[in-house]
Amino acid sequence: MREGLIPAVLGTVVTASGYTILRGKNKIAGMGILGFGAAHVILGAIDLIEHR
């Protein structure tokens, strides 16, 4: 399995859940979770590109 794939996939799931929470009443928690997930997507993508 390629290095960086797991953080990218998990980051996508966390970003989607953060977006869902953001649309609800708890906007601050949604923004935090969304940012956390987006950071994992970016770091996973960097690993995927770096370790071709």
C-alpha distance matrix in Angstrom:
0.0 3.8 6.5 8.9 7.6 8.8 12.1 12.7 12.6 14.6 16.8 17.6 18.6 20.7 22.3 23.3 24.9 26.6 28.0 29.3 31.0 32.3 34.2 35.9 38.4 36.3 35.6 35.0 32.3 30.7 30.7 29.2 26.3 25.8 25.7 23.3 20.8 21.5 20.9 17.4 16.7 18.2 16.5 13.0 14.1 15.6 12.4 10.7 14.0 14.6 11.5 11.7
3.8 0.0 3.8 6.3 5.8 8.4 10.7 10.9 11.8 14.1 15.6 16.5 18.2 20.0 21.1 22.5 24.4 25.6 27.0 28.7 30.3 31.3 33.3 35.2 37.7 35.5 34.4 33.7 31.3 29.6 29.2 27.7 25.1 24.3 23.8 21.7 19.3 19.4 18.6 15.4 14.4 15.3 13.6 10.2 10.9 12.0 8.9 7.1 10.2 10.8 8.0 8.4
6.5 3.8 0.0 3.8 5.6 7.4 8.7 9.8 11.6 13.1 14.1 15.8 17.7 18.8 19.9 21.9 23.5 24.3 26.0 28.0 29.1 30.0 32.3 34.2 36.3 33.8 32.7 31.6 29.2 27.9 27.2 25.4 23.1 22.6 21.7 19.3 17.5 17.6 16.1 13.0 12.8 13.3 10.9 8.0 9.6 9.9 6.4 6.2 9.5 9.2 7.0 9.0
8.9 6.3 3.8 0.0 3.8 5.6 5.6 6.3 8.8 10.2 10.6 12.4 14.6 15.5 16.3 18.5 20.2 20.8 22.4 24.6 25.7 26.4 28.8 30.7 32.8 30.4 29.1 28.0 25.8 24.3 23.6 21.9 19.6 18.9 18.0 15.8 13.8 13.8 12.5 9.4 9.0 9.7 7.6 4.3 6.5 7.5 4.8 5.1 8.7 9.2 8.4 10.4
7.6 5.8 5.6 3.8 0.0 3.8 5.6 5.2 6.2 8.6 9.8 10.7 12.6 14.3 15.2 16.8 18.6 19.8 21.1 22.9 24.5 25.4 27.5 29.4 31.9 29.7 28.6 28.0 25.6 23.8 23.5 22.2 19.5 18.6 18.4 16.4 13.7 14.0 13.7 10.3 9.1 11.0 9.9 6.1 7.6 10.0 8.0 6.7 10.4 11.9 10.8 11.7
8.8 8.4 7.4 5.6 3.8 0.0 3.8 5.4 5.2 6.0 8.3 9.9 10.7 12.1 13.9 15.5 16.7 18.0 19.9 21.3 22.5 23.9 26.1 27.6 29.9 27.6 26.9 26.2 23.5 21.9 22.1 20.4 17.5 17.2 17.3 14.8 12.2 13.6 13.2 9.5 9.4 12.0 10.6 7.3 10.0 12.3 10.3 10.0 13.7 14.8 13.7 15.1
12.1 10.7 8.7 5.6 5.6 3.8 0.0 3.8 5.5 5.1 5.7 8.4 9.9 10.2 11.7 14.0 15.1 15.8 17.8 19.7 20.6 21.5 24.1 25.6 27.7 25.1 24.2 23.2 20.6 19.3 19.0 17.2 14.6 14.3 13.9 11.3 9.1 10.3 9.5 5.7 6.4 8.9 7.4 5.0 8.4 10.3 9.1 9.9 13.1 14.0 13.9 15.9
12.7 10.9 9.8 6.3 5.2 5.4 3.8 0.0 3.8 5.6 5.0 6.2 8.8 9.9 10.3 12.3 14.3 15.0 16.3 18.4 19.9 20.5 22.7 24.7 27.1 24.9 23.6 23.0 20.9 18.9 18.4 17.3 14.7 13.5 13.4 11.7 8.7 8.9 9.1 6.0 4.3 7.2 7.3 4.4 6.2 9.3 9.1 8.8 11.7 13.5 13.8 15.0
12.6 11.8 11.6 8.8 6.2 5.2 5.5 3.8 0.0 3.8 5.4 5.1 6.5 8.8 9.8 10.8 12.6 14.3 15.5 16.9 18.7 19.9 21.7 23.5 26.1 24.3 23.4 23.3 20.7 18.6 18.9 18.0 14.8 13.9 14.7 13.0 9.6 10.7 11.8 8.6 7.2 10.7 11.0 8.1 9.7 13.0 12.4 11.6 14.7 16.8 16.5 17.3
14.6 14.1 13.1 10.2 8.6 6.0 5.1 5.6 3.8 0.0 3.8 5.3 5.1 6.2 8.5 9.9 10.7 12.2 14.2 15.4 16.5 18.1 20.2 21.6 23.9 21.7 21.2 20.8 17.9 16.2 16.8 15.5 12.1 12.0 13.0 10.6 7.6 9.9 10.8 7.5 7.7 11.3 11.3 9.2 11.7 14.5 13.9 13.9 17.1 18.7 18.5 19.9
16.8 15.6 14.1 10.6 9.8 8.3 5.7 5.0 5.4 3.8 0.0 3.8 5.4 5.1 5.9 8.5 9.8 10.2 12.1 14.1 15.1 15.9 18.3 20.1 22.3 20.0 18.9 18.3 15.9 14.0 13.9 12.8 9.8 9.0 9.5 7.6 4.3 6.1 7.3 4.7 4.8 8.4 9.1 8.1 10.1 12.8 13.1 13.6 16.1 17.8 18.4 19.9
17.6 16.5 15.8 12.4 10.7 9.9 8.4 6.2 5.1 5.3 3.8 0.0 3.8 5.5 5.1 6.2 8.7 9.8 10.5 12.4 14.3 15.1 16.8 19.0 21.6 19.9 18.7 19.0 16.8 14.1 14.4 14.2 11.1 9.4 10.9 10.1 6.3 7.2 9.8 8.0 6.2 9.8 11.6 10.1 11.0 14.3 15.0 14.5 16.9 19.2 19.8 20.7
18.6 18.2 17.7 14.6 12.6 10.7 9.9 8.8 6.5 5.1 5.4 3.8 0.0 3.8 5.5 5.2 6.3 8.6 10.0 10.7 12.5 14.1 15.8 17.3 20.0 18.4 17.9 18.3 15.6 13.2 14.4 14.1 10.5 9.8 12.1 10.9 7.4 9.7 12.1 10.1 9.5 13.2 14.4 12.9 14.4 17.6 17.8 17.5 20.2 22.3 22.6 23.5
20.7 20.0 18.8 15.5 14.3 12.1 10.2 9.9 8.8 6.2 5.1 5.5 3.8 0.0 3.8 5.4 5.1 6.0 8.6 9.8 10.5 12.0 14.4 15.6 17.8 15.6 15.1 15.0 12.2 10.2 11.3 10.4 6.8 6.8 9.1 7.6 4.8 8.0 10.1 8.8 9.3 12.6 13.7 13.1 15.1 17.7 18.1 18.6 21.1 22.8 23.5 24.9
22.3 21.1 19.9 16.3 15.2 13.9 11.7 10.3 9.8 8.5 5.9 5.1 5.5 3.8 0.0 3.8 5.5 5.0 6.2 8.6 9.8 10.2 12.5 14.5 16.9 15.0 13.7 13.9 12.0 9.1 9.5 9.7 6.7 4.6 7.3 7.4 4.4 5.9 9.1 8.9 8.4 11.3 13.4 13.2 14.3 17.0 18.2 18.5 20.5 22.5 23.7 24.8
23.3 22.5 21.9 18.5 16.8 15.5 14.0 12.3 10.8 9.9 8.5 6.2 5.2 5.4 3.8 0.0 3.8 5.4 5.1 6.3 8.8 9.7 10.9 13.0 16.0 14.9 14.0 15.2 13.2 9.9 11.3 12.2 9.2 7.4 10.7 11.0 8.1 9.4 12.8 12.3 11.3 14.4 16.6 15.9 16.7 19.8 20.9 20.6 22.7 25.1 25.9 26.8
24.9 24.4 23.5 20.2 18.6 16.7 15.1 14.3 12.6 10.7 9.8 8.7 6.3 5.1 5.5 3.8 0.0 3.8 5.4 5.0 6.3 8.5 10.1 11.1 13.7 12.4 12.3 13.4 10.8 8.1 10.5 11.0 7.7 7.5 11.1 10.9 8.8 11.2 14.1 13.5 13.5 16.6 18.3 17.8 19.2 22.1 22.9 23.0 25.3 27.4 28.1 29.2
26.6 25.6 24.3 20.8 19.8 18.0 15.8 15.0 14.3 12.2 10.2 9.8 8.6 6.0 5.0 5.4 3.8 0.0 3.8 5.4 5.1 6.0 8.7 10.0 12.1 10.1 9.3 10.0 7.8 4.7 6.7 7.5 4.8 4.3 8.0 8.7 7.6 9.6 12.3 12.8 13.1 15.6 17.5 17.8 19.1 21.5 22.8 23.3 25.3 27.2 28.3 29.7
28.0 27.0 26.0 22.4 21.1 19.9 17.8 16.3 15.5 14.2 12.1 10.5 10.0 8.6 6.2 5.1 5.4 3.8 0.0 3.8 5.4 4.9 6.4 8.9 11.7 10.8 9.3 11.1 10.0 6.3 7.7 10.0 8.1 6.1 9.7 11.3 9.8 10.6 14.0 14.8 14.2 16.5 19.0 19.2 19.9 22.5 24.1 24.2 25.9 28.2 29.5 30.5
29.3 28.7 28.0 24.6 22.9 21.3 19.7 18.4 16.9 15.4 14.1 12.4 10.7 9.8 8.6 6.3 5.0 5.4 3.8 0.0 3.8 5.4 5.4 6.9 10.2 10.0 9.9 12.3 10.7 7.5 10.2 12.2 10.0 9.1 12.9 14.0 12.4 13.9 17.2 17.4 17.0 19.7 22.0 21.8 22.7 25.5 26.8 26.8 28.7 31.0 32.1 33.0
31.0 30.3 29.1 25.7 24.5 22.5 20.6 19.9 18.7 16.5 15.1 14.3 12.5 10.5 9.8 8.8 6.3 5.1 5.4 3.8 0.0 3.8 5.4 5.2 7.5 6.5 7.0 9.1 7.4 4.8 8.3 10.0 8.4 8.8 12.3 13.2 12.7 14.5 17.2 17.8 18.2 20.6 22.5 22.8 24.1 26.6 27.8 28.3 30.3 32.2 33.4 34.7
32.3 31.3 30.0 26.4 25.4 23.9 21.5 20.5 19.9 18.1 15.9 15.1 14.1 12.0 10.2 9.7 8.5 6.0 4.9 5.4 3.8 0.0 3.8 5.4 7.2 6.4 4.7 7.5 7.3 4.1 6.3 9.2 8.8 8.1 11.1 13.1 12.9 13.8 16.6 18.0 18.1 20.0 22.3 23.0 23.9 26.1 27.9 28.4 30.0 32.0 33.5 34.8
34.2 33.3 32.3 28.8 27.5 26.1 24.1 22.7 21.7 20.2 18.3 16.8 15.8 14.4 12.5 10.9 10.1 8.7 6.4 5.4 5.4 3.8 0.0 3.8 6.9 8.0 7.2 10.6 10.8 7.9 9.9 13.0 12.4 11.3 14.5 16.5 15.9 16.6 19.7 20.9 20.5 22.6 25.1 25.5 26.1 28.7 30.4 30.6 32.1 34.4 35.9 36.8
35.9 35.2 34.2 30.7 29.4 27.6 25.6 24.7 23.5 21.6 20.1 19.0 17.3 15.6 14.5 13.0 11.1 10.0 8.9 6.9 5.2 5.4 3.8 0.0 3.8 5.8 6.8 10.3 10.1 8.3 11.2 13.7 13.1 13.1 16.3 17.8 17.5 18.9 21.7 22.7 22.8 25.1 27.2 27.7 28.7 31.1 32.6 33.0 34.8 36.9 38.2 39.3
38.4 37.7 36.3 32.8 31.9 29.9 27.7 27.1 26.1 23.9 22.3 21.6 20.0 17.8 16.9 16.0 13.7 12.1 11.7 10.2 7.5 7.2 6.9 3.8 0.0 3.8 5.9 9.0 9.4 9.0 11.6 13.8 14.0 14.6 17.3 18.8 19.3 20.7 23.1 24.4 24.9 26.9 28.9 29.7 30.9 33.0 34.6 35.3 37.0 38.9 40.3 41.7
36.3 35.5 33.8 30.4 29.7 27.6 25.1 24.9 24.3 21.7 20.0 19.9 18.4 15.6 15.0 14.9 12.4 10.1 10.8 10.0 6.5 6.4 8.0 5.8 3.8 0.0 3.8 5.8 5.8 6.3 8.9 10.5 11.0 12.2 14.5 15.8 16.7 18.3 20.3 21.6 22.7 24.5 26.2 27.2 28.7 30.6 32.0 33.0 34.8 36.4 37.8 39.5
35.6 34.4 32.7 29.1 28.6 26.9 24.2 23.6 23.4 21.2 18.9 18.7 17.9 15.1 13.7 14.0 12.3 9.3 9.3 9.9 7.0 4.7 7.2 6.8 5.9 3.8 0.0 3.8 5.6 5.0 6.2 8.7 10.0 10.3 12.2 14.2 15.2 16.1 18.2 20.1 20.8 22.3 24.3 25.6 26.7 28.4 30.2 31.2 32.7 34.3 36.1 37.7
35.0 33.7 31.6 28.0 28.0 26.2 23.2 23.0 23.3 20.8 18.3 19.0 18.3 15.0 13.9 15.2 13.4 10.0 11.1 12.3 9.1 7.5 10.6 10.3 9.0 5.8 3.8 0.0 3.8 5.3 5.2 6.4 8.7 9.8 10.7 12.4 14.4 15.3 16.7 18.8 20.1 21.2 22.8 24.5 25.8 27.2 28.9 30.4 31.8 33.0 34.9 36.8
32.3 31.3 29.2 25.8 25.6 23.5 20.6 20.9 20.7 17.9 15.9 16.8 15.6 12.2 12.0 13.2 10.8 7.8 10.0 10.7 7.4 7.3 10.8 10.1 9.4 5.8 5.6 3.8 0.0 3.8 5.4 5.1 6.2 8.4 9.9 10.6 12.3 14.1 15.4 16.8 18.4 20.0 21.3 22.6 24.4 25.9 27.2 28.6 30.4 31.6 33.1 35.1
30.7 29.6 27.9 24.3 23.8 21.9 19.3 18.9 18.6 16.2 14.0 14.1 13.2 10.2 9.1 9.9 8.1 4.7 6.3 7.5 4.8 4.1 7.9 8.3 9.0 6.3 5.0 5.3 3.8 0.0 3.8 5.5 5.2 5.9 8.5 9.8 10.5 12.0 14.1 15.5 16.4 18.2 19.9 21.0 22.3 24.3 25.8 26.8 28.5 30.1 31.6 33.2
30.7 29.2 27.2 23.6 23.5 22.1 19.0 18.4 18.9 16.8 13.9 14.4 14.4 11.3 9.5 11.3 10.5 6.7 7.7 10.2 8.3 6.3 9.9 11.2 11.6 8.9 6.2 5.2 5.4 3.8 0.0 3.8 5.6 5.0 6.1 8.5 9.9 10.4 12.2 14.3 15.2 16.3 18.2 19.8 20.9 22.4 24.3 25.6 26.9 28.3 30.2 32.0
29.2 27.7 25.4 21.9 22.2 20.4 17.2 17.3 18.0 15.5 12.8 14.2 14.1 10.4 9.7 12.2 11.0 7.5 10.0 12.2 10.0 9.2 13.0 13.7 13.8 10.5 8.7 6.4 5.1 5.5 3.8 0.0 3.8 5.4 5.2 6.1 8.6 9.9 10.6 12.6 14.4 15.4 16.6 18.4 20.0 21.2 22.7 24.4 25.9 27.0 28.7 30.8
26.3 25.1 23.1 19.6 19.5 17.5 14.6 14.7 14.8 12.1 9.8 11.1 10.5 6.8 6.7 9.2 7.7 4.8 8.1 10.0 8.4 8.8 12.4 13.1 14.0 11.0 10.0 8.7 6.2 5.2 5.6 3.8 0.0 3.8 5.4 5.0 6.1 8.5 9.9 10.8 12.4 14.3 15.4 16.5 18.4 20.1 21.2 22.5 24.4 25.7 27.1 29.0
25.8 24.3 22.6 18.9 18.6 17.2 14.3 13.5 13.9 12.0 9.0 9.4 9.8 6.8 4.6 7.4 7.5 4.3 6.1 9.1 8.8 8.1 11.3 13.1 14.6 12.2 10.3 9.8 8.4 5.9 5.0 5.4 3.8 0.0 3.8 5.5 5.2 6.1 8.6 10.0 10.6 12.3 14.3 15.3 16.5 18.4 20.1 21.0 22.6 24.3 25.9 27.4
25.7 23.8 21.7 18.0 18.4 17.3 13.9 13.4 14.7 13.0 9.5 10.9 12.1 9.1 7.3 10.7 11.1 8.0 9.7 12.9 12.3 11.1 14.5 16.3 17.3 14.5 12.2 10.7 9.9 8.5 6.1 5.2 5.4 3.8 0.0 3.8 5.4 5.0 6.1 8.7 9.8 10.5 12.2 14.1 15.2 16.5 18.4 19.8 21.1 22.3 24.3 26.2
23.3 21.7 19.3 15.8 16.4 14.8 11.3 11.7 13.0 10.6 7.6 10.1 10.9 7.6 7.4 11.0 10.9 8.7 11.3 14.0 13.2 13.1 16.5 17.8 18.8 15.8 14.2 12.4 10.6 9.8 8.5 6.1 5.0 5.5 3.8 0.0 3.8 5.5 5.2 6.5 8.9 10.1 10.7 12.4 14.4 15.5 16.7 18.5 20.2 21.1 22.7 24.9
20.8 19.3 17.5 13.8 13.7 12.2 9.1 8.7 9.6 7.6 4.3 6.3 7.4 4.8 4.4 8.1 8.8 7.6 9.8 12.4 12.7 12.9 15.9 17.5 19.3 16.7 15.2 14.4 12.3 10.5 9.9 8.6 6.1 5.2 5.4 3.8 0.0 3.8 5.4 5.2 6.3 8.7 9.9 10.5 12.3 14.3 15.4 16.4 18.4 19.9 21.1 22.9
21.5 19.4 17.6 13.8 14.0 13.6 10.3 8.9 10.7 9.9 6.1 7.2 9.7 8.0 5.9 9.4 11.2 9.6 10.6 13.9 14.5 13.8 16.6 18.9 20.7 18.3 16.1 15.3 14.1 12.0 10.4 9.9 8.5 6.1 5.0 5.5 3.8 0.0 3.8 5.4 5.0 6.2 8.6 9.8 10.6 12.4 14.3 15.2 16.6 18.2 20.1 21.6
20.9 18.6 16.1 12.5 13.7 13.2 9.5 9.1 11.8 10.8 7.3 9.8 12.1 10.1 9.1 12.8 14.1 12.3 14.0 17.2 17.2 16.6 19.7 21.7 23.1 20.3 18.2 16.7 15.4 14.1 12.2 10.6 9.9 8.6 6.1 5.2 5.4 3.8 0.0 3.8 5.4 5.1 6.1 8.5 9.8 10.6 12.4 14.2 15.4 16.3 18.3 20.4
17.4 15.4 13.0 9.4 10.3 9.5 5.7 6.0 8.6 7.5 4.7 8.0 10.1 8.8 8.9 12.3 13.5 12.8 14.8 17.4 17.8 18.0 20.9 22.7 24.4 21.6 20.1 18.8 16.8 15.5 14.3 12.6 10.8 10.0 8.7 6.5 5.2 5.4 3.8 0.0 3.8 5.4 5.1 5.9 8.4 9.7 10.4 12.0 14.1 15.1 16.3 18.4
16.7 14.4 12.8 9.0 9.1 9.4 6.4 4.3 7.2 7.7 4.8 6.2 9.5 9.3 8.4 11.3 13.5 13.1 14.2 17.0 18.2 18.1 20.5 22.8 24.9 22.7 20.8 20.1 18.4 16.4 15.2 14.4 12.4 10.6 9.8 8.9 6.3 5.0 5.4 3.8 0.0 3.8 5.6 5.2 6.1 8.6 9.9 10.4 12.2 14.1 15.4 16.9
18.2 15.3 13.3 9.7 11.0 12.0 8.9 7.2 10.7 11.3 8.4 9.8 13.2 12.6 11.3 14.4 16.6 15.6 16.5 19.7 20.6 20.0 22.6 25.1 26.9 24.5 22.3 21.2 20.0 18.2 16.3 15.4 14.3 12.3 10.5 10.1 8.7 6.2 5.1 5.4 3.8 0.0 3.8 5.5 5.1 6.2 8.7 9.8 10.6 12.1 14.3 15.9
16.5 13.6 10.9 7.6 9.9 10.6 7.4 7.3 11.0 11.3 9.1 11.6 14.4 13.7 13.4 16.6 18.3 17.5 19.0 22.0 22.5 22.3 25.1 27.2 28.9 26.2 24.3 22.8 21.3 19.9 18.2 16.6 15.4 14.3 12.2 10.7 9.9 8.6 6.1 5.1 5.6 3.8 0.0 3.8 5.4 5.0 6.3 8.7 10.0 10.4 12.3 14.6
13.0 10.2 8.0 4.3 6.1 7.3 5.0 4.4 8.1 9.2 8.1 10.1 12.9 13.1 13.2 15.9 17.8 17.8 19.2 21.8 22.8 23.0 25.5 27.7 29.7 27.2 25.6 24.5 22.6 21.0 19.8 18.4 16.5 15.3 14.1 12.4 10.5 9.8 8.5 5.9 5.2 5.5 3.8 0.0 3.8 5.4 5.1 6.2 8.7 9.8 10.6 12.6
14.1 10.9 9.6 6.5 7.6 10.0 8.4 6.2 9.7 11.7 10.1 11.0 14.4 15.1 14.3 16.7 19.2 19.1 19.9 22.7 24.1 23.9 26.1 28.7 30.9 28.7 26.7 25.8 24.4 22.3 20.9 20.0 18.4 16.5 15.2 14.4 12.3 10.6 9.8 8.4 6.1 5.1 5.4 3.8 0.0 3.8 5.4 5.0 6.2 8.5 10.0 11.1
15.6 12.0 9.9 7.5 10.0 12.3 10.3 9.3 13.0 14.5 12.8 14.3 17.6 17.7 17.0 19.8 22.1 21.5 22.5 25.5 26.6 26.1 28.7 31.1 33.0 30.6 28.4 27.2 25.9 24.3 22.4 21.2 20.1 18.4 16.5 15.5 14.3 12.4 10.6 9.7 8.6 6.2 5.0 5.4 3.8 0.0 3.8 5.4 5.2 5.9 8.5 10.4
12.4 8.9 6.4 4.8 8.0 10.3 9.1 9.1 12.4 13.9 13.1 15.0 17.8 18.1 18.2 20.9 22.9 22.8 24.1 26.8 27.8 27.9 30.4 32.6 34.6 32.0 30.2 28.9 27.2 25.8 24.3 22.7 21.2 20.1 18.4 16.7 15.4 14.3 12.4 10.4 9.9 8.7 6.3 5.1 5.4 3.8 0.0 3.8 5.5 5.0 6.0 8.6
10.7 7.1 6.2 5.1 6.7 10.0 9.9 8.8 11.6 13.9 13.6 14.5 17.5 18.6 18.5 20.6 23.0 23.3 24.2 26.8 28.3 28.4 30.6 33.0 35.3 33.0 31.2 30.4 28.6 26.8 25.6 24.4 22.5 21.0 19.8 18.5 16.4 15.2 14.2 12.0 10.4 9.8 8.7 6.2 5.0 5.4 3.8 0.0 3.8 5.6 5.5 6.5
14.0 10.2 9.5 8.7 10.4 13.7 13.1 11.7 14.7 17.1 16.1 16.9 20.2 21.1 20.5 22.7 25.3 25.3 25.9 28.7 30.3 30.0 32.1 34.8 37.0 34.8 32.7 31.8 30.4 28.5 26.9 25.9 24.4 22.6 21.1 20.2 18.4 16.6 15.4 14.1 12.2 10.6 10.0 8.7 6.2 5.2 5.5 3.8 0.0 3.8 5.7 5.9
14.6 10.8 9.2 9.2 11.9 14.8 14.0 13.5 16.8 18.7 17.8 19.2 22.3 22.8 22.5 25.1 27.4 27.2 28.2 31.0 32.2 32.0 34.4 36.9 38.9 36.4 34.3 33.0 31.6 30.1 28.3 27.0 25.7 24.3 22.3 21.1 19.9 18.2 16.3 15.1 14.1 12.1 10.4 9.8 8.5 5.9 5.0 5.6 3.8 0.0 3.8 5.9
11.5 8.0 7.0 8.4 10.8 13.7 13.9 13.8 16.5 18.5 18.4 19.8 22.6 23.5 23.7 25.9 28.1 28.3 29.5 32.1 33.4 33.5 35.9 38.2 40.3 37.8 36.1 34.9 33.1 31.6 30.2 28.7 27.1 25.9 24.3 22.7 21.1 20.1 18.3 16.3 15.4 14.3 12.3 10.6 10.0 8.5 6.0 5.5 5.7 3.8 0.0 3.8
11.7 8.4 9.0 10.4 11.7 15.1 15.9 15.0 17.3 19.9 19.9 20.7 23.5 24.9 24.8 26.8 29.2 29.7 30.5 33.0 34.7 34.8 36.8 39.3 41.7 39.5 37.7 36.8 35.1 33.2 32.0 30.8 29.0 27.4 26.2 24.9 22.9 21.6 20.4 18.4 16.9 15.9 14.6 12.6 11.1 10.4 8.6 6.5 5.9 5.9 3.8 0.0
